[in-house]
Amino acid sequence: MIDDGRPLFLQIAEQIEASIIDGSLPEEGQVPSTNELAAFHRINPATAAKGVNQLVADGVLYKRRGIGMFVSTGARTQLLERRREEFAKQYVAPLLMEARRLGMDAEQIKKMIDVWGDDE
């Protein structure tokens, strides 16, 4: 995961977020330390700390003094809501704009989604 050209600290934060969303890091569960993250990804501990601190600033993680970082209660719900909003902006809005250009109405779009959804 750590290699797509985006800042490493953002990639660390997104990896932690993904673990919260998929349940492998439960709410109130302890997050790996910045040193553990740095060693695992072979990056500077300050870079790992920047990613973790971003999640603290976002309210996703909190610090227990002398113990470590933990997942905040409600973090998964918060992350899911944010990711759904991002999904809508990145995928749904452009889809609807193109559909309008093609003269499609909501019912036609729903039918297409139903057809494509049945292929899986």
Secondary structure, 3 states (H helix, E strand, C coil): CCCCCCCHHHHHHHHHHHHHHCCCCCCCCECCCHHHHHHHHCCCHHHHHHHHHHHHHCCCEEEECCCEEEECCCHHHHHHHHHHHHHHHHHHHHHHHHHHHCCCCHHHHHHHHHHHHHCC
